[in-house]
Amino acid sequence: MKLSAKFIRAQLELMHPLLQNRPLEFSRNSQDRLGKIMHAAKNTMW
């Protein structure tokens, strides 16, 4: 299954309220991981 930007953005919208109640370090680590997933998905699409 290819990850589309639309799918990833939908997942981010779902996770946003959960991340708001977490410590800043947790949020930053989560954003970093999601960024890596998005980068990998973008590279595999082409």
Backbone as ProteinMPNN parsed JSONL, in Angstrom:
{"seq_chain_A": "MKLSAKFIRAQLELMHPLLQNRPLEFSRNSQDRLGKIMHAAKNTMW", "coords_chain_A": {"N_chain_A": [[0.829, -1.176, 0.0], [0.648, 2.101, -0.943], [1.549, 5.092, 0.654], [-0.32, 7.93, 0.739], [-0.241, 11.52, 0.527], [-2.636, 12.619, 1.291], [-3.769, 10.642, 2.922], [-1.878, 10.557, 5.016], [-2.091, 13.147, 6.017], [-4.697, 13.042, 6.968], [-4.345, 11.227, 9.037], [-2.689, 12.743, 10.67], [-4.456, 14.766, 11.42], [-6.171, 13.308, 13.028], [-4.463, 12.604, 15.101], [-3.688, 14.996, 16.203], [-5.278, 16.197, 18.401], [-4.584, 14.387, 20.42], [-1.854, 14.729, 20.688], [-1.681, 17.277, 21.692], [-2.077, 17.163, 24.429], [0.157, 16.034, 25.456], [3.575, 15.873, 26.712], [6.018, 18.283, 25.57], [8.395, 17.187, 24.474], [7.59, 14.598, 23.72], [5.737, 15.241, 21.731], [7.394, 16.48, 19.843], [9.105, 14.351, 19.135], [7.238, 12.62, 18.017], [6.352, 14.138, 15.828], [8.716, 14.236, 14.388], [9.065, 11.535, 13.702], [6.767, 11.143, 12.127], [7.369, 12.89, 10.068], [9.555, 11.582, 8.931], [8.273, 9.298, 7.982], [6.548, 10.449, 6.098], [8.45, 11.495, 4.34], [9.704, 9.144, 3.454], [7.507, 7.943, 2.225], [6.999, 9.723, 0.175], [9.313, 9.435, -1.339], [9.029, 6.793, -2.225], [6.893, 6.896, -3.884], [7.626, 7.771, -6.366]], "CA_chain_A": [[0.0, 0.0, 0.0], [1.388, 3.353, -0.971], [1.029, 6.12, 1.544], [-0.552, 9.19, 0.043], [-0.207, 12.703, 1.384], [-3.987, 12.792, 1.825], [-3.902, 9.674, 4.017], [-1.021, 10.968, 6.127], [-2.69, 14.348, 6.613], [-5.868, 12.603, 7.737], [-3.834, 10.64, 10.276], [-2.213, 13.848, 11.502], [-5.629, 15.433, 11.982], [-6.669, 12.457, 14.112], [-3.5, 12.577, 16.193], [-3.45, 16.337, 16.74], [-5.792, 16.385, 19.77], [-3.841, 13.54, 21.357], [-0.526, 15.3, 20.907], [-1.787, 18.53, 22.433], [-2.066, 16.886, 25.866], [1.4, 15.341, 25.792], [4.749, 16.747, 26.915], [6.596, 18.831, 24.345], [9.372, 16.248, 23.921], [6.836, 13.535, 23.059], [5.174, 15.813, 20.51], [8.482, 16.687, 18.868], [9.533, 13.033, 18.65], [6.173, 12.113, 17.152], [6.393, 14.904, 14.588], [9.909, 13.81, 13.677], [8.773, 10.214, 13.124], [5.808, 11.318, 11.034], [8.109, 13.512, 8.972], [10.349, 10.535, 8.276], [7.331, 8.454, 7.242], [6.108, 11.212, 4.929], [9.585, 11.568, 3.416], [9.846, 7.817, 2.853], [6.365, 7.725, 1.341], [7.187, 10.567, -1.013], [10.38, 8.839, -2.143], [8.611, 5.531, -2.821], [5.839, 7.156, -4.873], [8.219, 8.022, -7.679]], "C_chain_A": [[0.873, 1.239, 0.0], [0.723, 4.35, -0.033], [0.862, 7.412, 0.754], [-0.505, 10.337, 1.039], [-1.574, 12.925, 2.027], [-4.206, 11.871, 3.027], [-3.104, 10.122, 5.239], [-1.584, 12.213, 6.806], [-3.925, 13.994, 7.436], [-5.432, 11.984, 9.058], [-3.332, 11.723, 11.227], [-3.377, 14.583, 12.162], [-6.217, 14.624, 13.142], [-5.756, 12.512, 15.334], [-3.332, 13.926, 16.875], [-4.019, 16.532, 18.146], [-5.047, 15.549, 20.812], [-2.485, 14.131, 21.692], [-0.576, 16.592, 21.716], [-1.674, 18.314, 23.937], [-0.804, 16.168, 26.324], [2.522, 16.336, 26.054], [5.351, 17.157, 25.576], [7.581, 17.853, 23.696], [8.672, 15.109, 23.171], [6.282, 14.028, 21.729], [6.237, 15.991, 19.44], [8.966, 15.362, 18.289], [8.496, 12.453, 17.688], [6.178, 12.823, 15.811], [7.592, 14.49, 13.741], [9.674, 12.464, 12.992], [7.805, 10.325, 11.952], [6.468, 11.967, 9.825], [8.938, 12.499, 8.209], [9.455, 9.612, 7.453], [6.874, 9.164, 5.972], [7.216, 11.296, 3.888], [9.782, 10.232, 2.695], [8.722, 7.542, 1.869], [6.515, 8.516, 0.06], [8.241, 9.965, -1.937], [9.953, 7.548, -2.81], [7.527, 5.725, -3.886], [6.41, 7.314, -6.264], [9.036, 6.862, -8.042]], "O_chain_A": [[1.741, 1.395, 0.859], [-0.502, 4.433, 0.052], [1.82, 7.917, 0.169], [-0.703, 10.146, 2.239], [-1.66, 13.367, 3.173], [-4.772, 12.292, 4.036], [-3.601, 10.07, 6.364], [-1.557, 12.319, 8.032], [-4.163, 14.589, 8.487], [-6.077, 12.193, 10.085], [-3.525, 11.633, 12.439], [-3.291, 14.974, 13.326], [-6.701, 15.194, 14.12], [-6.228, 12.471, 16.47], [-2.876, 13.986, 18.017], [-3.291, 17.002, 19.021], [-4.903, 15.97, 21.96], [-2.021, 14.048, 22.829], [0.409, 16.953, 22.361], [-1.215, 19.207, 24.65], [-0.719, 15.741, 27.476], [2.432, 17.501, 25.666], [5.205, 16.455, 24.576], [7.588, 17.716, 22.473], [9.123, 14.707, 22.099], [6.348, 13.324, 20.721], [6.007, 15.689, 18.269], [9.21, 15.262, 17.087], [8.849, 11.864, 16.667], [6.025, 12.185, 14.769], [7.493, 14.404, 12.517], [10.045, 12.281, 11.832], [7.992, 9.687, 10.916], [6.155, 11.624, 8.685], [9.017, 12.55, 6.982], [9.829, 9.192, 6.358], [6.819, 8.56, 4.901], [6.956, 11.18, 2.69], [9.997, 10.194, 1.484], [8.952, 6.974, 0.802], [6.192, 8.025, -1.022], [8.091, 9.98, -3.159], [10.472, 7.224, -3.878], [7.273, 4.829, -4.691], [5.732, 7.016, -7.246], [9.639, 6.843, -9.115]]}, "name": "protein", "num_of_chains": 1, "seq": "MKLSAKFIRAQLELMHPLLQNRPLEFSRNSQDRLGKIMHAAKNTMW"}
